[in-house]
Amino acid sequence: MADNPSNRANSGSMAGARAASGPEVRPSIERFSSEDLGSMLERFQSSGMLDEGRINLIGLDAIADRLGDRWEGRREQIYQHVDRSLGKHLESGGFFQRVSPTDYLVVQPELGKFGGQASCMLYLRDLLGHFLGGAAPEELDVLEVTSLSGGRIFAVEIDGAYALEAARTEPRVTPPGATEPPEAWNPFVAADGRTLRVSCTLEPVFELKTFSQIGFRIARRVLVMPAETELSAQELRNLTTADVERVDLATIARGVSRLRSEQGNAKQPTLFLPVSYTTLSSQRGRAPLIARFKEATDGVEKGVVCEICDIEGVPGSALAGVAVLIKPFCLIVVGKLHLAPGRTPEDLRDVRLQGVAFEAGPHPMDHRDFMTWAERAITNTRRVTRSVIIHGLQGPEYLALAGLAGASHASLGARPAPPA
């Protein structure tokens, strides 16, 4: 891919003023020119997505301008971060490609025109915030591609405010060859009108008898955009069934994509997949979920572990029923409690789960407080299952303490990545 500088010469004129029912019409810009782009762009020419305005560019010019002479020395490191960030944001059907020193082409087949623009704005705002912090500009360099010719890409600036508003009511898109609309896209507009985004990290999971790593657990956060405030466990349970299904499917897609980008061809023994009881108990939700389970299984050696979440208050008979339905598609089935049980979880006694997991207590705790907390929680849990899993421990020393307290497995909470 040629690293030609962007050519920002205005090649058109203002076509009209902002109409009450639509976005402002902006002039066309030749963003850059490279003969090497031709073969990559041919496929988009006939897809229909170009005519529908669903191909976008995001620009890193604000970062390059701010770094000045330091840009050349840091840009490879910046590219690596951008690739990781876009890779974890985009659904499995999404595509991105750096096409100039500061431009990325982004294609999201499952999003409409304005949903794609809005998501590109969110992605770019994340990137600018990471590299520039409080110095990030308000104006976002997101363009709608209007034509592709001879390796040249022509684009227009988007009306960001209009895109954000229009994305709230824009219907989802059925990709070519699909029999029904995709069940998850990210970010998406929930039934209550909020825009939600699923963020995932990978936590290494250890077997505590040998302290050997047996794989990763996908840890998710559901964020309300653009403030990025995290939904609580109760707020997640209050979502509609359709929105919970979208969260679950986006979580698995994002987590599997991130695992592949970080691990390459190396296969981990297993992968812990979180899925809500709500989705498993829905006939509509199970079919796409099983497809995602099969996809995830292909990337691990032994199989996937299904962690059924949001099980508080669910009758044991109902939970046992969905566990039986998902068991053929995974290695084991685990029940996931949000908090450590303060008493024996009687509803789980006859469910025959192969393990029960819960989040680590509030950190930081000194070693004595942690042992007191862990021993009580593990004793309560082992009355209904043999395997007890503690998630989100904040350091290797807590793995040893969890093993001494009687836990069978534990995961280490992901630490924030250092700034690029």
N, C-alpha and C positions, 0 to 999 in steps of 0.2 A: 504494500500500500504506500503510495507516494505521500511524502510529508510536504505537500505544497502549502504555502501560506494562504490564508483566507483572502478571497477577493471580494471586498464588500462594496464595490461600486454599485450605485443605484442604477438598475437597468430598466426601470419603469416609472410610472407616475401615479399619484394618488388617484384611485379609481372611483372614489365616492366617499361621502361622509357616513358616519355611524348612523345606522337606521335603528328605529325603536325596537325592531324585532330581531336584530342580528348584530354581529360584531362589526367593529370598524374594519373597512377594507384598506389594506396597507400595500405599499409598493413592493414589487418583486425585487429580490436581491440575488445576484449570483454569488453564492456563498463561497465557492471554490471551484477549481477546475483541475481534473486529473484524468488522463486517458485510462489509467489503471482501474478506474471505478466502473468502467463500462460493463464488464461481465457480471459484476455483483448487482448492478442496478437493473439489468434486463428482466429479472424475475419479478421485480416490483412494477414494471411498466405494464404488464398484462394482468396483474392480480386484482385490479379494481380498487385497491386501497389508495393508490395515488389520487385517482379521480374523486374519491370520497374524503380526501384530506386527512388520511389516517397514518401518514408517515411524517415524522418530525425530526428535527435536529435540536440538540442541546449544545451550548457552547461554553467553553471553559475560559473565555477571554478575560473575564474579570480576575481569575486566578493568575493568568499569565501577565496581565497588566500590573497587578499588585506585586508580583515577585520580580518583575523587571529582569535585570541581568541574571537573577538566580533561577529563572524559569528553565533554562537549558540544563542546568545541573540537577534539577529536581523533577523534571517532567516524567521520566520513566517511573519513578516512585509514585507520582500522582496518577499516571495511567493505570498502574497496578491497583491502586485504591479504587479508582473509578470503575474498573472492570469488575472488581469484587462487589462493589456497591450495586451496580446495575444488574449483575448476575443474580444477586439475592433478591432484588426488587421485582424483576420481571418474571412472569409466569413461564412455564416450560415452553409455551408456544411463542414467546417473545424473542426478539432478535435485536442485537445492538452491534455496532461496528464503528470504530474510530476511523474517520475518513479524511481527517486533516489534523494538523498539530493541535487544534483546539476544538474540533467538532466531532460529535458522535451522532450517528444516524440511529434512530430508535423506532422499531416497528412492533406494535402490540395488536395482533390479530383479534384478540378477544375484547378489545375496547373500541368504542365508537370514537368519532373525531374529537369531541370535546373531552371525553374521558381520557383519551390518550394525551391530549394537551395538558390537562390538569395533572395527570400523573407525572409527566415530564417536568412540570413546574415543581412538583414535590421532590422529585429525585434531584433536580438541580439545586433546589434550596438546601437539601441535605448536604450536598457536596460543597456548596459555597460556605455553609455554616461550619463544616469540618475544617476547611482550609483557611477560611478568612475570619471565622468567629463573628464577633460583633461588627467587624468591618465589611461584612458582606453587603453588596448593593441591593436595593429594593427591586430594581429592574432585572428581570430574569431573561437570559438570552435563549429563548425557546422559539423556534421557527417551524412553520408548516411548509413542507416540501410541496411545490406546485408543479414542477416539471423536471424531467431527467433527459438530458440530451448529450450524446457524445462524451460521456464521463463528467459532464457538468451538472451540478445540482442548483436549481433555482428555488428559492423559498421566500416566504413572507413572514413578517413578524405576526405573532398571534395577539389577540385581545385577551389578555390573561384573566381579567375580571369576568368577562363574558364566558370564557371557557369554564371557569370554576362554577359559575351559576348553572350553565347549561348541562354540565356533567352530572348534576344532582338528579336530573329527570331523564337523562339519555338512556335508552334501552341497551341491554347487552347485545353483543354481536354473535351470530352463529358462524364459526369458522367454516370454510368450504369443506364439504364431506361430513360434517357433523350432523347428527340426526336431531339434536336438541341443543339449546344454548348451554355453554359451559356453566358449571355450578359454582365456580369460584373465580373471582378476578380481584386484583389487588393493586391499588386501593379500590374500594367500592363504596357506594352510597347505601347506608343501611335503611331499614324501613322507617326509622324515626328521623331521617333526613341528615344524620351525621355522616361524614366521610371517615371511613375506618381503613386503617392499614395494618397488615400483619407483619411483624418483625420477628425474625428467628435467630437464635444462636445455637451453637452445638456444644453440649456439655459432655466431656468424657465420662464414661460409666465404668466403674471398677467392681470386680468381684473381690470381696474383702478378706476372704480366707487366704488368697494368694497375692492380693493387691495387684492383680493383673487387669489391664484395660480390656473390656469385652466389647467396646463399641462406643457409640454416641447416643445421646438423647437430644431430641429437638425440643428446645425450650422456647416458647412463644410469648410474645407480648402483643396485645391488640391496642393500637393507638388511635386516638381521635385526632384527626387532622383539621387545621394545620398546626394546632398547638402541641401535638404529640403527647397529650396526656393519656396515661395508660388506664384502660378499663379495669375495674376491680373484678374479683371472681363473681360477686353478686351481679354486677352490671353485665358481665358476659352471660350469665344465666338468664338475664332479663331480655336478651336479644330474641328476635323471632327465630323460629326453626330454620327458615331459609337463610338468615344471616349467620347463624351458628354453622350451618353446613358450609357456607362460603369461607368462614374462618378456618374450619377444619381442613378443607381441601387446599386452601392457600398455604396453610401451615406446612402440610406435607410436601407440597410442590416446592415451596421455598426452601425447606430444610433439606430435601433430597438434592436440589440444585446446588445448594451451598456445600453439601458433603462432597459432591462430585467435583466442584471447582477447587476445593481445598485438598482433597485426597487423591485426585487424578484417577489413575487406574488401580490404585491400591484399595483392596476391599477390607472393610472392618468386619469382625465376626457378626455383629448385629447392630440394629438401629431401633431405638425406642421412639415410637410414633404416638403422639397424643391425639386422642379423638374424643369428642364429647358424647356422652350417653344420648343426648338429643339426636345427634346425627345417626348413631347406630340403631336407634329405635325407629327411625324413619325409613320406610321402604324406598322413598325417592332418594334419600341421602346415602343409603348403603351401596347402591350400584356404582356411582362414581368413586366412592371411598374405596371399594374393593379394587377398582382399577388402579388407584394410586398405591394401594398396598402391594399389588403385584409389581408395579414399576419399581417401588422401593426395594422389594425383595431381590430383584435382579442385581442390585448394587452391593449386596452383603453376602457373606459366606454361609451363615447358618440360618438366617431368617430375621424377621422383624418382630419386635415386641409391641403389642398393642396396649397402650395405657388408656383405659377408659376414664375420662375426666368428668367432673361435675356430677359425681355420683351421690353427693350428700342428699339424704332424704329420699332416694330412689328405693322402692321396695326390693328386697332381696330376690324375689321371684322374677321381677322384671329385669333386673340386672343380670341374673343367671341366663335369662332367655337371649339377651343380645350377645352375651359372652359366647354362648354356644354357636351363634350365627357367624361370628367373626373368627372363631378358633381355627377353621380350616385354612385361613389365609395368613396365619402368623405362627411364630414359634411358640409363644406363650401369651397369656392374657393377664394383665395386671390392673388392679383398681387403683385409681389415683385420687387421693384425698388432698384438698387444698392445704389443710392444716393437720399437724400431728394430732392423733386422737387423744382427747383428755380422758377417755374411758373406752372400754371395749366397744368397737363398732359392731353392735349386734346384728345390724342389717346385712353384714357381710359374712356372717357365720356359716351359712349353708350355701353360699354362692359358688364355692369351690374355685375361687380365683387362685392363680398360681403365684400370686404375690400382691402386696399392697405397698404403694409408694405414697410419700408425702414430702412437702417442702421442709427444708431445714428451718429451725427456729430463727428468731430475729438475731442478726449479727451486728456487731461483734459480741460473742459470748466468751468468757474465759473458759478454760478447760474444765474446771469443776462445775460451772453452771451448765455447760454443754453436756457433760456426762449425766448430770441429774435429769436434765430435760430428755435426753436421748433414751436413757434406761426406762423412764416412765412410759414414753411413747412407744418404744419397741415392745415392752411387756404387754401393753394393751393390744398392740397390733398382732403379736404372735399368737394370741388366743383365737385368731380367725384364719391365719395363714402361716406358712413356714418361712416364706421369703419376705423380708422387710427392706425396702429401698428408700434411702433418704436422698433427696435431690437438692442441689444448689449449695453444697458445702463450700466454704470460702478458703480452703487451704488444705494441702496434703496431710497436715497434722490431724485434721478433723476426720480424715478417712480412717486413720488408726484408732481414734477414739470411738468412731461409729462402729468399727468392727469389735472393739472390746465391749461395747454396750449391747452387742447382739445383732446388729444389722447384717444382712447378707450382701447387700450391694449399696453403692452410693455414687453420686455424680458430683463433679466439681463445677461450681458456677463459673460461667464464662467471664473472664476479666475484660474490661474495655481495651480495645486495640490502641497502641500508641499512635499519636498523630503522625501522618506521613510528612 
